[in-house]
Amino acid sequence: MFPTWFRILNRTPHILTGKRPGSLDIARHLPVHRQHWERSILDSMDKFDITVIKSSSGQGKSTLAWQVGYHLLGKKFSVYQLNYCSSYNEAVAVSDFIESRIKLGQVPQ
């Protein structure tokens, strides 16, 4: 798990090369926002400790997560990306990390 940076670099946006959008594309406000789904995710995050974004492959789940994360940066949240968690011990380590961030005053999302 590592912090995510939404910096705009002088590169061709992934979305224009046929690849899935990443944090740089989101910082450029690409692709078009799906405001209904973003609001649903934000509302769920306000009500529950865990929010699951579920859909079939290629439907834009990662893009929605990036867009919501970018939106939360302006609200003093810290955004982290977890690529893989293969065991109970790794899940415990992630939980410990999140708890340490909260003790430091960060609000991880």
Rosetta constraint file for C-alpha pairs under 8 A:
AtomPair CA 1 CA 80 HARMONIC 6.34 0.50
AtomPair CA 1 CA 81 HARMONIC 5.52 0.50
AtomPair CA 1 CA 82 HARMONIC 4.56 0.50
AtomPair CA 1 CA 83 HARMONIC 6.96 0.50
AtomPair CA 1 CA 94 HARMONIC 7.44 0.50
AtomPair CA 2 CA 80 HARMONIC 5.50 0.50
AtomPair CA 2 CA 81 HARMONIC 5.79 0.50
AtomPair CA 2 CA 82 HARMONIC 7.08 0.50
AtomPair CA 3 CA 78 HARMONIC 7.53 0.50
AtomPair CA 3 CA 79 HARMONIC 6.12 0.50
AtomPair CA 3 CA 80 HARMONIC 4.57 0.50
AtomPair CA 3 CA 81 HARMONIC 6.54 0.50
AtomPair CA 4 CA 23 HARMONIC 7.61 0.50
AtomPair CA 4 CA 79 HARMONIC 5.92 0.50
AtomPair CA 4 CA 80 HARMONIC 5.47 0.50
AtomPair CA 4 CA 81 HARMONIC 6.34 0.50
AtomPair CA 5 CA 23 HARMONIC 7.05 0.50
AtomPair CA 6 CA 23 HARMONIC 5.34 0.50
AtomPair CA 6 CA 24 HARMONIC 5.64 0.50
AtomPair CA 6 CA 26 HARMONIC 7.48 0.50
AtomPair CA 6 CA 27 HARMONIC 5.55 0.50
AtomPair CA 6 CA 70 HARMONIC 7.38 0.50
AtomPair CA 7 CA 23 HARMONIC 7.74 0.50
AtomPair CA 7 CA 24 HARMONIC 5.99 0.50
AtomPair CA 7 CA 27 HARMONIC 6.64 0.50
AtomPair CA 8 CA 24 HARMONIC 5.59 0.50
AtomPair CA 8 CA 27 HARMONIC 6.35 0.50
AtomPair CA 8 CA 28 HARMONIC 6.90 0.50
AtomPair CA 9 CA 24 HARMONIC 7.35 0.50
AtomPair CA 12 CA 16 HARMONIC 6.99 0.50
AtomPair CA 12 CA 17 HARMONIC 7.47 0.50
AtomPair CA 13 CA 17 HARMONIC 6.94 0.50
AtomPair CA 13 CA 21 HARMONIC 7.83 0.50
AtomPair CA 13 CA 24 HARMONIC 7.21 0.50
AtomPair CA 13 CA 25 HARMONIC 5.73 0.50
AtomPair CA 14 CA 18 HARMONIC 6.55 0.50
AtomPair CA 14 CA 19 HARMONIC 5.14 0.50
AtomPair CA 14 CA 20 HARMONIC 6.36 0.50
AtomPair CA 14 CA 21 HARMONIC 5.63 0.50
AtomPair CA 14 CA 22 HARMONIC 7.02 0.50
AtomPair CA 14 CA 25 HARMONIC 6.70 0.50
AtomPair CA 15 CA 19 HARMONIC 5.40 0.50
AtomPair CA 15 CA 20 HARMONIC 5.84 0.50
AtomPair CA 15 CA 21 HARMONIC 5.20 0.50
AtomPair CA 15 CA 25 HARMONIC 6.94 0.50
AtomPair CA 15 CA 30 HARMONIC 7.56 0.50
AtomPair CA 15 CA 31 HARMONIC 7.43 0.50
AtomPair CA 20 CA 63 HARMONIC 7.84 0.50
AtomPair CA 21 CA 25 HARMONIC 5.59 0.50
AtomPair CA 21 CA 26 HARMONIC 7.09 0.50
AtomPair CA 21 CA 30 HARMONIC 7.67 0.50
AtomPair CA 21 CA 31 HARMONIC 7.57 0.50
AtomPair CA 21 CA 63 HARMONIC 6.26 0.50
AtomPair CA 22 CA 26 HARMONIC 6.44 0.50
AtomPair CA 22 CA 63 HARMONIC 7.27 0.50
AtomPair CA 22 CA 66 HARMONIC 7.26 0.50
AtomPair CA 23 CA 27 HARMONIC 6.24 0.50
AtomPair CA 23 CA 66 HARMONIC 6.34 0.50
AtomPair CA 24 CA 28 HARMONIC 6.47 0.50
AtomPair CA 25 CA 29 HARMONIC 6.43 0.50
AtomPair CA 25 CA 30 HARMONIC 5.25 0.50
AtomPair CA 25 CA 31 HARMONIC 7.36 0.50
AtomPair CA 26 CA 30 HARMONIC 5.25 0.50
AtomPair CA 26 CA 31 HARMONIC 7.15 0.50
AtomPair CA 26 CA 63 HARMONIC 7.91 0.50
AtomPair CA 26 CA 66 HARMONIC 6.68 0.50
AtomPair CA 26 CA 67 HARMONIC 6.07 0.50
AtomPair CA 26 CA 70 HARMONIC 7.16 0.50
AtomPair CA 27 CA 70 HARMONIC 7.29 0.50
AtomPair CA 33 CA 38 HARMONIC 7.84 0.50
AtomPair CA 33 CA 67 HARMONIC 7.65 0.50
AtomPair CA 34 CA 38 HARMONIC 6.19 0.50
AtomPair CA 34 CA 64 HARMONIC 7.80 0.50
AtomPair CA 35 CA 39 HARMONIC 5.97 0.50
AtomPair CA 36 CA 40 HARMONIC 6.23 0.50
AtomPair CA 37 CA 41 HARMONIC 6.19 0.50
AtomPair CA 37 CA 64 HARMONIC 7.70 0.50
AtomPair CA 38 CA 42 HARMONIC 6.22 0.50
AtomPair CA 38 CA 64 HARMONIC 6.58 0.50
AtomPair CA 38 CA 67 HARMONIC 7.60 0.50
AtomPair CA 38 CA 68 HARMONIC 6.17 0.50
AtomPair CA 39 CA 43 HARMONIC 5.99 0.50
AtomPair CA 40 CA 44 HARMONIC 6.13 0.50
AtomPair CA 41 CA 45 HARMONIC 6.15 0.50
AtomPair CA 41 CA 51 HARMONIC 7.11 0.50
AtomPair CA 41 CA 53 HARMONIC 7.85 0.50
AtomPair CA 41 CA 68 HARMONIC 7.63 0.50
AtomPair CA 42 CA 46 HARMONIC 6.33 0.50
AtomPair CA 42 CA 68 HARMONIC 7.23 0.50
AtomPair CA 43 CA 47 HARMONIC 6.49 0.50
AtomPair CA 44 CA 48 HARMONIC 5.88 0.50
AtomPair CA 44 CA 51 HARMONIC 6.19 0.50
AtomPair CA 45 CA 49 HARMONIC 6.64 0.50
AtomPair CA 45 CA 50 HARMONIC 6.83 0.50
AtomPair CA 45 CA 51 HARMONIC 5.98 0.50
AtomPair CA 53 CA 61 HARMONIC 6.23 0.50
AtomPair CA 53 CA 65 HARMONIC 7.99 0.50
AtomPair CA 54 CA 61 HARMONIC 7.07 0.50
AtomPair CA 55 CA 59 HARMONIC 6.49 0.50
AtomPair CA 55 CA 61 HARMONIC 6.94 0.50
AtomPair CA 60 CA 64 HARMONIC 6.16 0.50
AtomPair CA 61 CA 65 HARMONIC 6.28 0.50
AtomPair CA 62 CA 66 HARMONIC 6.16 0.50
AtomPair CA 63 CA 67 HARMONIC 6.11 0.50
AtomPair CA 64 CA 68 HARMONIC 6.12 0.50
AtomPair CA 65 CA 69 HARMONIC 6.05 0.50
AtomPair CA 66 CA 70 HARMONIC 6.08 0.50
AtomPair CA 67 CA 71 HARMONIC 6.20 0.50
AtomPair CA 68 CA 72 HARMONIC 6.25 0.50
AtomPair CA 69 CA 73 HARMONIC 6.47 0.50
AtomPair CA 69 CA 79 HARMONIC 5.99 0.50
AtomPair CA 69 CA 109 HARMONIC 7.19 0.50
AtomPair CA 70 CA 74 HARMONIC 7.61 0.50
AtomPair CA 70 CA 79 HARMONIC 7.96 0.50
AtomPair CA 71 CA 75 HARMONIC 7.60 0.50
AtomPair CA 72 CA 76 HARMONIC 6.95 0.50
AtomPair CA 72 CA 77 HARMONIC 5.66 0.50
AtomPair CA 72 CA 78 HARMONIC 7.85 0.50
AtomPair CA 72 CA 79 HARMONIC 7.85 0.50
AtomPair CA 73 CA 77 HARMONIC 5.29 0.50
AtomPair CA 73 CA 78 HARMONIC 6.48 0.50
AtomPair CA 73 CA 79 HARMONIC 7.12 0.50
AtomPair CA 76 CA 106 HARMONIC 7.83 0.50
AtomPair CA 76 CA 107 HARMONIC 7.27 0.50
AtomPair CA 77 CA 106 HARMONIC 6.68 0.50
AtomPair CA 77 CA 107 HARMONIC 4.92 0.50
AtomPair CA 77 CA 108 HARMONIC 5.79 0.50
AtomPair CA 77 CA 109 HARMONIC 6.56 0.50
AtomPair CA 78 CA 106 HARMONIC 6.37 0.50
AtomPair CA 78 CA 107 HARMONIC 5.77 0.50
AtomPair CA 78 CA 108 HARMONIC 4.66 0.50
AtomPair CA 78 CA 109 HARMONIC 6.22 0.50
AtomPair CA 79 CA 108 HARMONIC 5.82 0.50
AtomPair CA 79 CA 109 HARMONIC 5.36 0.50
AtomPair CA 80 CA 108 HARMONIC 6.97 0.50
AtomPair CA 80 CA 109 HARMONIC 6.81 0.50
AtomPair CA 85 CA 90 HARMONIC 5.89 0.50
AtomPair CA 85 CA 91 HARMONIC 6.32 0.50
AtomPair CA 86 CA 90 HARMONIC 6.66 0.50
AtomPair CA 86 CA 91 HARMONIC 7.87 0.50
AtomPair CA 87 CA 91 HARMONIC 6.37 0.50
AtomPair CA 88 CA 92 HARMONIC 6.23 0.50
AtomPair CA 89 CA 93 HARMONIC 6.24 0.50
AtomPair CA 90 CA 94 HARMONIC 6.25 0.50
AtomPair CA 91 CA 95 HARMONIC 6.22 0.50
AtomPair CA 92 CA 96 HARMONIC 6.12 0.50
AtomPair CA 93 CA 97 HARMONIC 6.12 0.50
AtomPair CA 94 CA 98 HARMONIC 6.24 0.50
AtomPair CA 95 CA 99 HARMONIC 6.21 0.50
AtomPair CA 96 CA 100 HARMONIC 6.21 0.50
AtomPair CA 97 CA 101 HARMONIC 6.36 0.50
AtomPair CA 98 CA 102 HARMONIC 6.34 0.50
AtomPair CA 98 CA 108 HARMONIC 6.81 0.50
AtomPair CA 99 CA 103 HARMONIC 6.31 0.50
AtomPair CA 100 CA 104 HARMONIC 6.39 0.50
AtomPair CA 101 CA 105 HARMONIC 6.50 0.50
AtomPair CA 101 CA 106 HARMONIC 5.29 0.50
AtomPair CA 101 CA 107 HARMONIC 7.13 0.50
AtomPair CA 101 CA 108 HARMONIC 7.07 0.50
AtomPair CA 102 CA 106 HARMONIC 5.02 0.50
AtomPair CA 102 CA 107 HARMONIC 5.89 0.50
AtomPair CA 102 CA 108 HARMONIC 7.31 0.50
